[in-house]
């Protein structure tokens, strides 16, 4: 049984880990857990499609959602 666990770890590490670089891999027996690590940078630009600057708000609100729930709000 222990040799089977080592074989699974070896195959996983040699074949799949390269494609999962942004993940931390933890192997416990037959359970393999990949946890996403690092940061994602998001940038954007609001472009108005009219020439009516007097009706535009001074700022826009952007909500960052995770699994459908707001986790951060940015004004810009």
PDB file of N, CA, C and O in Angstrom:
ATOM      1  N   UNK A   1       0.823  -1.188   0.000  1.00  0.00           N
ATOM      2  CA  UNK A   1       0.000   0.000   0.000  1.00  0.00           C
ATOM      3  C   UNK A   1       0.872   1.257   0.000  1.00  0.00           C
ATOM      4  O   UNK A   1       0.585   2.200  -0.737  1.00  0.00           O
ATOM      5  N   UNK A   2       1.915   1.285   0.802  1.00  0.00           N
ATOM      6  CA  UNK A   2       2.790   2.457   0.849  1.00  0.00           C
ATOM      7  C   UNK A   2       3.481   2.677  -0.487  1.00  0.00           C
ATOM      8  O   UNK A   2       3.671   3.821  -0.900  1.00  0.00           O
ATOM      9  N   UNK A   3       3.864   1.598  -1.174  1.00  0.00           N
ATOM     10  CA  UNK A   3       4.505   1.763  -2.483  1.00  0.00           C
ATOM     11  C   UNK A   3       3.525   2.337  -3.501  1.00  0.00           C
ATOM     12  O   UNK A   3       3.931   3.083  -4.392  1.00  0.00           O
ATOM     13  N   UNK A   4       2.239   2.000  -3.381  1.00  0.00           N
ATOM     14  CA  UNK A   4       1.228   2.574  -4.265  1.00  0.00           C
ATOM     15  C   UNK A   4       1.095   4.078  -4.023  1.00  0.00           C
ATOM     16  O   UNK A   4       0.947   4.849  -4.972  1.00  0.00           O
ATOM     17  N   UNK A   5       1.148   4.494  -2.766  1.00  0.00           N
ATOM     18  CA  UNK A   5       1.077   5.919  -2.441  1.00  0.00           C
ATOM     19  C   UNK A   5       2.261   6.659  -3.045  1.00  0.00           C
ATOM     20  O   UNK A   5       2.102   7.739  -3.615  1.00  0.00           O
ATOM     21  N   UNK A   6       3.436   6.081  -2.920  1.00  0.00           N
ATOM     22  CA  UNK A   6       4.623   6.711  -3.491  1.00  0.00           C
ATOM     23  C   UNK A   6       4.523   6.798  -5.005  1.00  0.00           C
ATOM     24  O   UNK A   6       4.933   7.796  -5.598  1.00  0.00           O
ATOM     25  N   UNK A   7       3.983   5.766  -5.633  1.00  0.00           N
ATOM     26  CA  UNK A   7       3.831   5.777  -7.088  1.00  0.00           C
ATOM     27  C   UNK A   7       2.864   6.875  -7.516  1.00  0.00           C
ATOM     28  O   UNK A   7       3.111   7.577  -8.496  1.00  0.00           O
ATOM     29  N   UNK A   8       1.764   7.024  -6.782  1.00  0.00           N
ATOM     30  CA  UNK A   8       0.789   8.073  -7.093  1.00  0.00           C
ATOM     31  C   UNK A   8       1.439   9.439  -6.951  1.00  0.00           C
ATOM     32  O   UNK A   8       1.269  10.300  -7.815  1.00  0.00           O
ATOM     33  N   UNK A   9       2.187   9.649  -5.865  1.00  0.00           N
ATOM     34  CA  UNK A   9       2.873  10.923  -5.656  1.00  0.00           C
ATOM     35  C   UNK A   9       3.866  11.190  -6.774  1.00  0.00           C
ATOM     36  O   UNK A   9       3.956  12.311  -7.276  1.00  0.00           O
ATOM     37  N   UNK A  10       4.603  10.171  -7.161  1.00  0.00           N
ATOM     38  CA  UNK A  10       5.618  10.331  -8.201  1.00  0.00           C
ATOM     39  C   UNK A  10       4.986  10.702  -9.536  1.00  0.00           C
ATOM     40  O   UNK A  10       5.448  11.627 -10.205  1.00  0.00           O
ATOM     41  N   UNK A  11       3.944   9.998  -9.926  1.00  0.00           N
ATOM     42  CA  UNK A  11       3.268  10.284 -11.191  1.00  0.00           C
ATOM     43  C   UNK A  11       2.667  11.681 -11.157  1.00  0.00           C
ATOM     44  O   UNK A  11       2.791  12.439 -12.119  1.00  0.00           O
ATOM     45  N   UNK A  12       2.022  12.017 -10.063  1.00  0.00           N
ATOM     46  CA  UNK A  12       1.410  13.335  -9.952  1.00  0.00           C
ATOM     47  C   UNK A  12       2.461  14.426 -10.066  1.00  0.00           C
ATOM     48  O   UNK A  12       2.307  15.370 -10.841  1.00  0.00           O
ATOM     49  N   UNK A  13       3.524  14.295  -9.295  1.00  0.00           N
ATOM     50  CA  UNK A  13       4.551  15.334  -9.290  1.00  0.00           C
ATOM     51  C   UNK A  13       5.231  15.473 -10.636  1.00  0.00           C
ATOM     52  O   UNK A  13       5.533  16.593 -11.050  1.00  0.00           O
ATOM     53  N   UNK A  14       5.481  14.386 -11.329  1.00  0.00           N
ATOM     54  CA  UNK A  14       6.216  14.482 -12.589  1.00  0.00           C
ATOM     55  C   UNK A  14       5.341  14.900 -13.762  1.00  0.00           C
ATOM     56  O   UNK A  14       5.834  15.561 -14.676  1.00  0.00           O
ATOM     57  N   UNK A  15       4.073  14.543 -13.769  1.00  0.00           N
ATOM     58  CA  UNK A  15       3.237  14.797 -14.940  1.00  0.00           C
ATOM     59  C   UNK A  15       2.302  15.996 -14.822  1.00  0.00           C
ATOM     60  O   UNK A  15       2.043  16.669 -15.820  1.00  0.00           O
ATOM     61  N   UNK A  16       1.798  16.273 -13.646  1.00  0.00           N
ATOM     62  CA  UNK A  16       0.761  17.288 -13.534  1.00  0.00           C
ATOM     63  C   UNK A  16       1.201  18.578 -12.863  1.00  0.00           C
ATOM     64  O   UNK A  16       0.642  19.639 -13.139  1.00  0.00           O
ATOM     65  N   UNK A  17       2.174  18.505 -12.004  1.00  0.00           N
ATOM     66  CA  UNK A  17       2.517  19.676 -11.205  1.00  0.00           C
ATOM     67  C   UNK A  17       2.950  20.861 -12.059  1.00  0.00           C
ATOM     68  O   UNK A  17       2.681  22.004 -11.691  1.00  0.00           O
ATOM     69  N   UNK A  18       3.606  20.627 -13.176  1.00  0.00           N
ATOM     70  CA  UNK A  18       4.051  21.725 -14.038  1.00  0.00           C
ATOM     71  C   UNK A  18       2.881  22.556 -14.538  1.00  0.00           C
ATOM     72  O   UNK A  18       3.016  23.769 -14.702  1.00  0.00           O
ATOM     73  N   UNK A  19       1.744  21.934 -14.783  1.00  0.00           N
ATOM     74  CA  UNK A  19       0.589  22.679 -15.284  1.00  0.00           C
ATOM     75  C   UNK A  19      -0.173  23.385 -14.164  1.00  0.00           C
ATOM     76  O   UNK A  19      -1.107  24.141 -14.434  1.00  0.00           O
ATOM     77  N   UNK A  20       0.211  23.149 -12.925  1.00  0.00           N
ATOM     78  CA  UNK A  20      -0.497  23.723 -11.788  1.00  0.00           C
ATOM     79  C   UNK A  20       0.383  24.685 -10.998  1.00  0.00           C
ATOM     80  O   UNK A  20       0.241  24.787  -9.779  1.00  0.00           O
ATOM     81  N   UNK A  21       1.274  25.381 -11.660  1.00  0.00           N
ATOM     82  CA  UNK A  21       2.225  26.247 -10.959  1.00  0.00           C
ATOM     83  C   UNK A  21       1.588  27.277 -10.035  1.00  0.00           C
ATOM     84  O   UNK A  21       2.143  27.533  -8.967  1.00  0.00           O
ATOM     85  N   UNK A  22       0.454  27.881 -10.387  1.00  0.00           N
ATOM     86  CA  UNK A  22      -0.095  28.852  -9.435  1.00  0.00           C
ATOM     87  C   UNK A  22      -0.775  28.186  -8.239  1.00  0.00           C
ATOM     88  O   UNK A  22      -1.488  28.849  -7.484  1.00  0.00           O
ATOM     89  N   UNK A  23      -0.562  26.895  -8.065  1.00  0.00           N
ATOM     90  CA  UNK A  23      -1.192  26.158  -6.979  1.00  0.00           C
ATOM     91  C   UNK A  23      -0.154  25.548  -6.046  1.00  0.00           C
ATOM     92  O   UNK A  23       0.936  25.162  -6.469  1.00  0.00           O
ATOM     93  N   UNK A  24      -0.517  25.470  -4.764  1.00  0.00           N
ATOM     94  CA  UNK A  24       0.296  24.733  -3.795  1.00  0.00           C
ATOM     95  C   UNK A  24      -0.319  23.339  -3.711  1.00  0.00           C
ATOM     96  O   UNK A  24      -1.529  23.204  -3.531  1.00  0.00           O
ATOM     97  N   UNK A  25       0.500  22.317  -3.840  1.00  0.00           N
ATOM     98  CA  UNK A  25       0.014  20.946  -3.862  1.00  0.00           C
ATOM     99  C   UNK A  25       0.347  20.257  -2.548  1.00  0.00           C
ATOM    100  O   UNK A  25       1.474  20.332  -2.058  1.00  0.00           O
ATOM    101  N   UNK A  26      -0.651  19.587  -1.986  1.00  0.00           N
ATOM    102  CA  UNK A  26      -0.464  18.819  -0.763  1.00  0.00           C
ATOM    103  C   UNK A  26      -0.997  17.416  -1.015  1.00  0.00           C
ATOM    104  O   UNK A  26      -2.135  17.250  -1.454  1.00  0.00           O
ATOM    105  N   UNK A  27      -0.177  16.406  -0.738  1.00  0.00           N
ATOM    106  CA  UNK A  27      -0.574  15.020  -0.952  1.00  0.00           C
ATOM    107  C   UNK A  27      -0.624  14.328   0.402  1.00  0.00           C
ATOM    108  O   UNK A  27       0.369  14.288   1.127  1.00  0.00           O
ATOM    109  N   UNK A  28      -1.801  13.777   0.738  1.00  0.00           N
ATOM    110  CA  UNK A  28      -1.980  12.998   1.962  1.00  0.00           C
ATOM    111  C   UNK A  28      -2.607  11.676   1.555  1.00  0.00           C
ATOM    112  O   UNK A  28      -3.805  11.602   1.284  1.00  0.00           O
ATOM    113  N   UNK A  29      -1.798  10.649   1.517  1.00  0.00           N
ATOM    114  CA  UNK A  29      -2.296   9.355   1.074  1.00  0.00           C
ATOM    115  C   UNK A  29      -2.742   9.440  -0.373  1.00  0.00           C
ATOM    116  O   UNK A  29      -1.957   9.802  -1.250  1.00  0.00           O
ATOM    117  N   UNK A  30      -4.005   9.105  -0.625  1.00  0.00           N
ATOM    118  CA  UNK A  30      -4.542   9.187  -1.980  1.00  0.00           C
ATOM    119  C   UNK A  30      -5.209  10.535  -2.265  1.00  0.00           C
ATOM    120  O   UNK A  30      -5.664  10.781  -3.382  1.00  0.00           O
ATOM    121  N   UNK A  31      -5.265  11.397  -1.262  1.00  0.00           N
ATOM    122  CA  UNK A  31      -5.880  12.712  -1.434  1.00  0.00           C
ATOM    123  C   UNK A  31      -4.844  13.719  -1.909  1.00  0.00           C
ATOM    124  O   UNK A  31      -3.790  13.872  -1.293  1.00  0.00           O
ATOM    125  N   UNK A  32      -5.142  14.396  -2.993  1.00  0.00           N
ATOM    126  CA  UNK A  32      -4.275  15.439  -3.536  1.00  0.00           C
ATOM    127  C   UNK A  32      -5.074  16.737  -3.518  1.00  0.00           C
ATOM    128  O   UNK A  32      -6.140  16.828  -4.126  1.00  0.00           O
ATOM    129  N   UNK A  33      -4.547  17.742  -2.815  1.00  0.00           N
ATOM    130  CA  UNK A  33      -5.226  19.026  -2.699  1.00  0.00           C
ATOM    131  C   UNK A  33      -4.389  20.103  -3.361  1.00  0.00           C
ATOM    132  O   UNK A  33      -3.213  20.271  -3.035  1.00  0.00           O
ATOM    133  N   UNK A  34      -4.991  20.833  -4.289  1.00  0.00           N
ATOM    134  CA  UNK A  34      -4.332  21.964  -4.940  1.00  0.00           C
ATOM    135  C   UNK A  34      -5.001  23.238  -4.437  1.00  0.00           C
ATOM    136  O   UNK A  34      -6.212  23.411  -4.574  1.00  0.00           O
ATOM    137  N   UNK A  35      -4.195  24.130  -3.851  1.00  0.00           N
ATOM    138  CA  UNK A  35      -4.695  25.392  -3.335  1.00  0.00           C
ATOM    139  C   UNK A  35      -4.112  26.516  -4.167  1.00  0.00           C
ATOM    140  O   UNK A  35      -2.894  26.625  -4.308  1.00  0.00           O
ATOM    141  N   UNK A  36      -4.972  27.347  -4.712  1.00  0.00           N
ATOM    142  CA  UNK A  36      -4.499  28.457  -5.541  1.00  0.00           C
ATOM    143  C   UNK A  36      -3.798  29.486  -4.664  1.00  0.00           C
ATOM    144  O   UNK A  36      -4.310  29.880  -3.617  1.00  0.00           O
ATOM    145  N   UNK A  37      -2.641  29.907  -5.098  1.00  0.00           N
ATOM    146  CA  UNK A  37      -1.866  30.905  -4.367  1.00  0.00           C
ATOM    147  C   UNK A  37      -1.533  32.054  -5.302  1.00  0.00           C
ATOM    148  O   UNK A  37      -1.634  31.928  -6.522  1.00  0.00           O
ATOM    149  N   UNK A  38      -1.142  33.155  -4.727  1.00  0.00           N
ATOM    150  CA  UNK A  38      -0.751  34.291  -5.548  1.00  0.00           C
ATOM    151  C   UNK A  38      -1.858  35.309  -5.662  1.00  0.00           C
ATOM    152  O   UNK A  38      -2.890  35.211  -4.998  1.00  0.00           O
ATOM    153  N   UNK A  39      -1.629  36.277  -6.507  1.00  0.00           N
ATOM    154  CA  UNK A  39      -2.567  37.373  -6.683  1.00  0.00           C
ATOM    155  C   UNK A  39      -2.928  37.527  -8.153  1.00  0.00           C
ATOM    156  O   UNK A  39      -2.171  37.147  -9.047  1.00  0.00           O
ATOM    157  N   UNK A  40      -4.081  38.082  -8.368  1.00  0.00           N
ATOM    158  CA  UNK A  40      -4.519  38.414  -9.713  1.00  0.00           C
ATOM    159  C   UNK A  40      -4.687  39.920  -9.791  1.00  0.00           C
ATOM    160  O   UNK A  40      -5.307  40.529  -8.919  1.00  0.00           O
ATOM    161  N   UNK A  41      -4.142  40.510 -10.823  1.00  0.00           N
ATOM    162  CA  UNK A  41      -4.252  41.955 -11.011  1.00  0.00           C
ATOM    163  C   UNK A  41      -5.301  42.222 -12.089  1.00  0.00           C
ATOM    164  O   UNK A  41      -5.254  41.653 -13.179  1.00  0.00           O
ATOM    165  N   UNK A  42      -6.235  43.092 -11.762  1.00  0.00           N
ATOM    166  CA  UNK A  42      -7.302  43.434 -12.699  1.00  0.00           C
ATOM    167  C   UNK A  42      -7.264  44.938 -12.931  1.00  0.00           C
ATOM    168  O   UNK A  42      -7.246  45.719 -11.980  1.00  0.00           O
ATOM    169  N   UNK A  43      -7.253  45.335 -14.183  1.00  0.00           N
ATOM    170  CA  UNK A  43      -7.288  46.750 -14.541  1.00  0.00           C
ATOM    171  C   UNK A  43      -8.423  46.975 -15.526  1.00  0.00           C
ATOM    172  O   UNK A  43      -8.819  46.064 -16.253  1.00  0.00           O
ATOM    173  N   UNK A  44      -8.935  48.179 -15.542  1.00  0.00           N
ATOM    174  CA  UNK A  44     -10.005  48.478 -16.481  1.00  0.00           C
ATOM    175  C   UNK A  44     -10.093  49.963 -16.764  1.00  0.00           C
ATOM    176  O   UNK A  44      -9.532  50.786 -16.041  1.00  0.00           O
ATOM    177  N   UNK A  45     -10.799  50.287 -17.815  1.00  0.00           N
ATOM    178  CA  UNK A  45     -11.016  51.672 -18.205  1.00  0.00           C
ATOM    179  C   UNK A  45     -12.492  51.853 -18.525  1.00  0.00           C
ATOM    180  O   UNK A  45     -13.079  51.047 -19.248  1.00  0.00           O
ATOM    181  N   UNK A  46     -13.088  52.903 -17.992  1.00  0.00           N
ATOM    182  CA  UNK A  46     -14.476  53.234 -18.329  1.00  0.00           C
ATOM    183  C   UNK A  46     -14.427  54.222 -19.479  1.00  0.00           C
ATOM    184  O   UNK A  46     -13.856  55.305 -19.351  1.00  0.00           O
ATOM    185  N   UNK A  47     -15.024  53.853 -20.599  1.00  0.00           N
ATOM    186  CA  UNK A  47     -15.060  54.710 -21.784  1.00  0.00           C
ATOM    187  C   UNK A  47     -16.507  55.119 -22.039  1.00  0.00           C
ATOM    188  O   UNK A  47     -17.389  54.270 -22.162  1.00  0.00           O
ATOM    189  N   UNK A  48     -16.738  56.414 -22.116  1.00  0.00           N
ATOM    190  CA  UNK A  48     -18.075  56.925 -22.385  1.00  0.00           C
ATOM    191  C   UNK A  48     -18.277  57.016 -23.898  1.00  0.00           C
ATOM    192  O   UNK A  48     -17.380  57.451 -24.620  1.00  0.00           O
ATOM    193  N   UNK A  49     -19.454  56.607 -24.378  1.00  0.00           N
ATOM    194  CA  UNK A  49     -19.733  56.600 -25.813  1.00  0.00           C
ATOM    195  C   UNK A  49     -20.582  57.791 -26.248  1.00  0.00           C
ATOM    196  O   UNK A  49     -21.260  57.734 -27.274  1.00  0.00           O
ATOM    197  N   UNK A  50     -20.543  58.846 -25.485  1.00  0.00           N
ATOM    198  CA  UNK A  50     -21.270  60.048 -25.891  1.00  0.00           C
ATOM    199  C   UNK A  50     -20.394  61.270 -25.604  1.00  0.00           C
ATOM    200  O   UNK A  50     -19.329  61.159 -24.996  1.00  0.00           O
ATOM    201  N   UNK A  51     -20.854  62.409 -26.044  1.00  0.00           N
ATOM    202  CA  UNK A  51     -20.117  63.650 -25.800  1.00  0.00           C
ATOM    203  C   UNK A  51     -20.829  64.506 -24.756  1.00  0.00           C
ATOM    204  O   UNK A  51     -20.708  65.731 -24.764  1.00  0.00           O
ATOM    205  N   UNK A  52     -21.559  63.868 -23.872  1.00  0.00           N
ATOM    206  CA  UNK A  52     -22.368  64.593 -22.908  1.00  0.00           C
ATOM    207  C   UNK A  52     -21.739  64.505 -21.517  1.00  0.00           C
ATOM    208  O   UNK A  52     -22.296  63.860 -20.628  1.00  0.00           O
ATOM    209  N   UNK A  53     -20.605  65.138 -21.323  1.00  0.00           N
ATOM    210  CA  UNK A  53     -19.845  65.037 -20.077  1.00  0.00           C
ATOM    211  C   UNK A  53     -20.596  65.593 -18.871  1.00  0.00           C
ATOM    212  O   UNK A  53     -20.322  65.181 -17.743  1.00  0.00           O
ATOM    213  N   UNK A  54     -21.523  66.507 -19.073  1.00  0.00           N
ATOM    214  CA  UNK A  54     -22.217  67.115 -17.932  1.00  0.00           C
ATOM    215  C   UNK A  54     -23.141  66.134 -17.206  1.00  0.00           C
ATOM    216  O   UNK A  54     -23.460  66.346 -16.036  1.00  0.00           O
ATOM    217  N   UNK A  55     -23.576  65.066 -17.878  1.00  0.00           N
ATOM    218  CA  UNK A  55     -24.470  64.091 -17.257  1.00  0.00           C
ATOM    219  C   UNK A  55     -23.740  62.893 -16.652  1.00  0.00           C
ATOM    220  O   UNK A  55     -24.378  61.987 -16.117  1.00  0.00           O
ATOM    221  N   UNK A  56     -22.441  62.882 -16.730  1.00  0.00           N
ATOM    222  CA  UNK A  56     -21.674  61.738 -16.226  1.00  0.00           C
ATOM    223  C   UNK A  56     -21.398  61.871 -14.730  1.00  0.00           C
ATOM    224  O   UNK A  56     -21.199  62.977 -14.228  1.00  0.00           O
ATOM    225  N   UNK A  57     -21.386  60.756 -14.027  1.00  0.00           N
ATOM    226  CA  UNK A  57     -21.012  60.821 -12.606  1.00  0.00           C
ATOM    227  C   UNK A  57     -19.516  61.113 -12.469  1.00  0.00           C
ATOM    228  O   UNK A  57     -18.733  60.866 -13.387  1.00  0.00           O
ATOM    229  N   UNK A  58     -19.138  61.645 -11.304  1.00  0.00           N
ATOM    230  CA  UNK A  58     -17.724  61.925 -11.069  1.00  0.00           C
ATOM    231  C   UNK A  58     -16.931  60.639 -10.891  1.00  0.00           C
ATOM    232  O   UNK A  58     -15.750  60.578 -11.233  1.00  0.00           O
ATOM    233  N   UNK A  59     -17.579  59.620 -10.358  1.00  0.00           N
ATOM    234  CA  UNK A  59     -16.914  58.333 -10.121  1.00  0.00           C
ATOM    235  C   UNK A  59     -17.843  57.198 -10.523  1.00  0.00           C
ATOM    236  O   UNK A  59     -19.055  57.373 -10.653  1.00  0.00           O
ATOM    237  N   UNK A  60     -17.237  56.022 -10.716  1.00  0.00           N
ATOM    238  CA  UNK A  60     -18.029  54.812 -10.915  1.00  0.00           C
ATOM    239  C   UNK A  60     -17.651  53.823  -9.821  1.00  0.00           C
ATOM    240  O   UNK A  60     -16.537  53.848  -9.299  1.00  0.00           O
ATOM    241  N   UNK A  61     -18.587  52.964  -9.485  1.00  0.00           N
ATOM    242  CA  UNK A  61     -18.391  51.955  -8.449  1.00  0.00           C
ATOM    243  C   UNK A  61     -18.191  50.605  -9.119  1.00  0.00           C
ATOM    244  O   UNK A  61     -18.941  50.233 -10.022  1.00  0.00           O
ATOM    245  N   UNK A  62     -17.172  49.870  -8.670  1.00  0.00           N
ATOM    246  CA  UNK A  62     -16.905  48.528  -9.185  1.00  0.00           C
ATOM    247  C   UNK A  62     -16.874  47.574  -8.001  1.00  0.00           C
ATOM    248  O   UNK A  62     -16.085  47.751  -7.073  1.00  0.00           O
ATOM    249  N   UNK A  63     -17.733  46.565  -8.036  1.00  0.00           N
ATOM    250  CA  UNK A  63     -17.746  45.539  -6.991  1.00  0.00           C
ATOM    251  C   UNK A  63     -16.980  44.317  -7.473  1.00  0.00           C
ATOM    252  O   UNK A  63     -17.181  43.853  -8.595  1.00  0.00           O
ATOM    253  N   UNK A  64     -16.109  43.800  -6.627  1.00  0.00           N
ATOM    254  CA  UNK A  64     -15.396  42.558  -6.901  1.00  0.00           C
ATOM    255  C   UNK A  64     -16.157  41.442  -6.209  1.00  0.00           C
ATOM    256  O   UNK A  64     -16.362  41.474  -4.996  1.00  0.00           O
ATOM    257  N   UNK A  65     -16.575  40.448  -6.999  1.00  0.00           N
ATOM    258  CA  UNK A  65     -17.367  39.356  -6.450  1.00  0.00           C
ATOM    259  C   UNK A  65     -16.575  38.057  -6.417  1.00  0.00           C
ATOM    260  O   UNK A  65     -15.757  37.785  -7.297  1.00  0.00           O
ATOM    261  N   UNK A  66     -16.831  37.270  -5.398  1.00  0.00           N
ATOM    262  CA  UNK A  66     -16.280  35.922  -5.295  1.00  0.00           C
ATOM    263  C   UNK A  66     -17.448  35.006  -4.957  1.00  0.00           C
ATOM    264  O   UNK A  66     -18.104  35.176  -3.930  1.00  0.00           O
ATOM    265  N   UNK A  67     -17.699  34.047  -5.818  1.00  0.00           N
ATOM    266  CA  UNK A  67     -18.823  33.126  -5.639  1.00  0.00           C
ATOM    267  C   UNK A  67     -20.144  33.874  -5.459  1.00  0.00           C
ATOM    268  O   UNK A  67     -20.981  33.488  -4.644  1.00  0.00           O
ATOM    269  N   UNK A  68     -20.319  34.952  -6.233  1.00  0.00           N
ATOM    270  CA  UNK A  68     -21.563  35.701  -6.211  1.00  0.00           C
ATOM    271  C   UNK A  68     -21.713  36.689  -5.069  1.00  0.00           C
ATOM    272  O   UNK A  68     -22.755  37.334  -4.955  1.00  0.00           O
ATOM    273  N   UNK A  69     -20.698  36.828  -4.218  1.00  0.00           N
ATOM    274  CA  UNK A  69     -20.768  37.750  -3.087  1.00  0.00           C
ATOM    275  C   UNK A  69     -19.712  38.836  -3.232  1.00  0.00           C
ATOM    276  O   UNK A  69     -18.583  38.563  -3.639  1.00  0.00           O
ATOM    277  N   UNK A  70     -20.085  40.074  -2.897  1.00  0.00           N
ATOM    278  CA  UNK A  70     -19.151  41.202  -2.967  1.00  0.00           C
ATOM    279  C   UNK A  70     -18.089  41.026  -1.887  1.00  0.00           C
ATOM    280  O   UNK A  70     -18.403  40.889  -0.704  1.00  0.00           O
ATOM    281  N   UNK A  71     -16.814  41.034  -2.317  1.00  0.00           N
ATOM    282  CA  UNK A  71     -15.718  40.927  -1.348  1.00  0.00           C
ATOM    283  C   UNK A  71     -14.903  42.215  -1.272  1.00  0.00           C
ATOM    284  O   UNK A  71     -14.107  42.388  -0.348  1.00  0.00           O
ATOM    285  N   UNK A  72     -15.093  43.118  -2.231  1.00  0.00           N
ATOM    286  CA  UNK A  72     -14.401  44.406  -2.218  1.00  0.00           C
ATOM    287  C   UNK A  72     -15.143  45.360  -3.143  1.00  0.00           C
ATOM    288  O   UNK A  72     -15.754  44.946  -4.128  1.00  0.00           O
ATOM    289  N   UNK A  73     -15.078  46.642  -2.808  1.00  0.00           N
ATOM    290  CA  UNK A  73     -15.684  47.686  -3.632  1.00  0.00           C
ATOM    291  C   UNK A  73     -14.643  48.753  -3.897  1.00  0.00           C
ATOM    292  O   UNK A  73     -13.925  49.181  -2.993  1.00  0.00           O
ATOM    293  N   UNK A  74     -14.569  49.176  -5.143  1.00  0.00           N
ATOM    294  CA  UNK A  74     -13.612  50.200  -5.559  1.00  0.00           C
ATOM    295  C   UNK A  74     -14.365  51.341  -6.220  1.00  0.00           C
ATOM    296  O   UNK A  74     -15.317  51.124  -6.968  1.00  0.00           O
ATOM    297  N   UNK A  75     -13.924  52.557  -5.932  1.00  0.00           N
ATOM    298  CA  UNK A  75     -14.483  53.749  -6.555  1.00  0.00           C
ATOM    299  C   UNK A  75     -13.403  54.393  -7.393  1.00  0.00           C
ATOM    300  O   UNK A  75     -12.258  54.500  -6.953  1.00  0.00           O
ATOM    301  N   UNK A  76     -13.744  54.820  -8.584  1.00  0.00           N
ATOM    302  CA  UNK A  76     -12.732  55.454  -9.424  1.00  0.00           C
ATOM    303  C   UNK A  76     -13.333  56.247 -10.540  1.00  0.00           C
ATOM    304  O   UNK A  76     -12.606  56.842 -11.336  1.00  0.00           O
TER     305      UNK A  76
END
